[in-house]
């Protein structure tokens, strides 16, 4: 069968042939893949940089997708750490790590949205006691950050601010999805700090997709500008697009009631992730989250990989 194949961590996947999959474990089934999202997590899987990487090659990338089994059911599935990912004509899934979708669901929309939306959905539902009426700062205006604004709105946030690199049209899209304000992180550090302080100094929760130097600078800016430093501020580290290490000033932890937690594989268990899938999938299929997706043929995987700065979420679809 055809698949995207990673043969070396320093080169993109290539479209090629691999053997047909055969279930080995108890209860596993083969599904025809209809759509697989090209998420940042998939890119780090394919270049060996993700913290779960085993360095095993060759591998087929892809951590989730939408497929249909011999039983005719349409499923959204999440794969374990495996060398047979979802970017193939067929893959092996454990039905217990999947949910059945309505048959009229759009596979491309579900494959595009579940992973980036799940990052903030799980963070707010599993890592903190998020209360309706809270205010949220989303740090990072990429695809997952944009979806986080919609997720926070759905979960009852009263005020949402998004800070990041605001490409043309992004600020307007964010405001349409419920963001009260947007903050550009471009410019001199003192100017950026002032913008953040004015827009988001008193938020309750930060959803951080950046980490690195921008997170350290934003943390210092918020604490400095905070009117009531005794008011709890929970910082949830979700991604590290800007760098794996952030030099957090010690004063930020001493001068404010600041709590830093992480959200990802390990800090949230598989059972907790799976418990959140049905409600999130229902929100996506009902159109309550804005999905910016572009479908591309699996055969064009190298072209898709080259478009690393796209604001939309690329979804690869095997050809019939």
N, C-alpha and C positions, 0 to 999 in steps of 0.2 A: 504494500500500500504506500501512498505518498505521505510525506511528513516534512516538517521543518526539522533539520538535523544539525545539532551543534557538534562539530568534530574537534574544535579547539576554542579555548576561552577567549582568544584574542581576535577571533573572526566571527562575523554574524552567522546565524543559521542559514543553511542552504536547503532548497527544495530538492528532495531526493526520495529514494525508495528504502523502506525498512520492512522487516517481516511483519505479517499480520499478527496482532496481539492474541494471546491465549490466556484466559483466566487461570491463575494458579492458586489463589486463596479461596477460603470458604465464603461463598456468597457473592464473589466478584462477578461482574457482568461486562460484556463488551457493548459499547454504545457507538453509534455513528455520530461523529462530532458535527454539529451544525454551526457553532460559533465559539471562538476562543479569543479572549481579550489580551491585547499586548500591553500589559501593565508594567510600571517601573519595576515591580517585584519580579516580573518575568525576565526583564532585561538583566537584572542582577543575578538571577538564576542562570541565565545563559552565558554570562561572562565570569561566573564563579565567585562573584564578590559578596553574595548574600551570606549572612551568618549561618544559614542552614546548609550551605553547599558542602557536598562530600567529595568534590573534585572528580567525580566519576564521569567518564566520557566513553562513547558518544551518548548524547541525550537529546530527547525531544522536549523543547521547552513548553511552558503552559501550565498554570496552576489551577485553573478552573475553566468552566465552559458550560455550554448548553448542548445536550445530545439526546438521542432517542435510541432506546434499546429494542430488543426483539419483542418485548411486551407492548410496544407501541407508545409507551409513556414518554412525555417530554420532561426532561429533568435538567435542573441546574445542579452541577456537581462541583465539589472541591476535591482536589487530588492530594494525597499524602506526598511526602518527599519521594520522588520517583524519577527514573530516567525516561519514562514513557509519559510525557505530558499531554496536554490537550491540543497541541498544534499538529494534528494528524487527522487523517480521514476517520480513524477509529482509535479509541483508547479504552482502557480498563478502569472501571470505577467500582467503588464499594457503595451500593445503594444507601447504606446508612450514613454516608457523607454526601447525600444529595437530597433534594426536595423535588416533588412532582409539581410541574407548572401547569397552569391552564393551557389547553391545546392551542388557543389563539394568541398566546404570548409571542412577543417579538424576540427571537433568539439573539439578534444583534444587540438590542437595547439591554437585555438582561446580562449578556456576556460583557458588555461595555461597562455597565453601572455597578454590578454587585461588588466587585473587588474595591474600587475606589470609594464607594459609598459605605462599604462595610468598615473601612478604617475608622471613620468618625462615628458611625452608628455603634459599633462595638465599644469604642472608647467611652462614649457618653453613657452607654447602658450597662457596661460591665466593669469599667475601671473607676468610675466615680458615682456618687449618688447625685445624679443630675436632676435638678428640679425645674419644673416649668416656671417661666418668669426670669430665669437666669440670663446673664449676658455673656456673650462668647466672642473671643477674638480668634480668627482663623489665621495662622501664620503660614503663608504659602498660597498663591493664587493659581496653581496649576489645576489639572483636571480634578484631582482628589480634593484639593482645597475648595474649588468651586462647588463640588458636590457636598462638601462639609457644611457649607452655608445652608443648602437646602435641607440637609439632615437635621441640623440644629433647629431650623425653623419647624420641621415636622415634629421634633421632640419637645417643642414648647419654648424655645429660647425667646426672650422678650426683645433683645437687641443683639445684632450680629455685626461685627466689623471684620473685614478681610484685608490683610496686608500682604503685599507681594509685588512681583513684577506684573504690572497691569498692561498686558498687551491690548491693542486696539479692540474695542468692543467688550472686553472682559468686565470692566467696571459697570457698564450698563447692564450686562447679563446678571451680574451679582446683585445689583440693586433690584432687578426684576424678580430675583429669587429670594428676596427678603433681607439683604444686607442693608443696614442703616447707613453704613459709611465704608469707604475703601481708602487704604493708605498705600501710597507708592513707596517701596523700599529703596528706590534709586535716589542718589544724591549724597550730599555731605552727611556724615554721621550725626552731627548735631541737629541738622534739619530733619532727618528721618526720626530722630529721637523725639523732637518736638511734635512732629505729626502724630507719632504713636501715643505720646502722652496726652495730646488734646483729644484724640479719638477714642482711646481704649484704656485709659489709666485705671478705670474702676470696674473692669470686667471681672466676672467670677471664674471663668474657665478659658484657658488657651489651648487650642488644638494646633499643635506644632508639627508641620510637615517638613520643616527646613533643618532645624538644629544647626550646629556649626556656629560660625561667627554671628549670623543674623539673629539667632536665638539668644545668644549671650547679650548682644546689644539691645534687643527688644526687652529682655528681662530687666536689665538695668534701667531702661527708659520707663517702663511701667511702674517699677517700684519707686523710682525717684518722683514720678508725677502723681503717685497714688495719694488721694486726699485722706483716706483712712487706711493706714497700713495694717491695722488690726483686722480688716475685712479679709476673709480667706480668699486666696487666689490659688487655683489648682492648674498646674501646667502639665499637659499630657503630651509627651513626646511620642509621635507616631511615625515620622519619617526623618530621614537625614540627607535630603537632597543637597543641602549646602555644606555638608561635612559630617563625619562620624564623631567628631569631638567638639564640645563647646566649653570655652573657658568661662565658667560661671563665677562671677565675683562673689566672694564670701559674704559681702555686705548685703547682697540681694536676699540671702537666706536668713540673715540676722535681723534685717531692718524691716521685714514684712512677714506676714503670715502666709508664707509661700510653701506649697507642696509640689514636688516634681514626681510624676509617675510616668511609666512607659506603657504603651499598648501595642501588642503584637504577639507573634507566635511565642509561646512560653509564658508570658505574663497573662495571656488569656488562653485557656485550654480549648481543645477541639470541641468538647461538649458544649462549652459556652458559645463558641462561634456558631455551631450548628443550631443551637436554640434560637439564634437571632435571624437565621436565614428566611423563614417563612414570612415574617412581618416585613422584612426589607424587600423581599421579592414582590410581595403584594403591593407595596408602595410604588415600586418601579413599574410593574405591569399596569397599575391603575393610573400612571402618569403623574403622580404627585412629586416626582423628582425629575428635574430637567436633565436629559441625557444627550450629550453631544458626542455622537459616535460616527465613525466612518468605516464601512465594511470594505475589505480588500480580499482578493483571492489568496488562498494559502500559497499558491504558486508564486505570488509576488512578495514573499516574506522578506527577501533581501531589501527590496524597495521600502517596505514598511519599516524595517529596522533602521534604515537611514533617516527616516523622518522622526528623529528623536525629540524635536522641539515642538511638535504639534500640540496645540491646546486641546484638540479632540482626542477621544480614546479610539485607537485603531482596533478593529476586530477582524480577525482572519477567519474566512469561511472556506472550508474545503469545497471543491467543485464536484458536482454529481458525476 
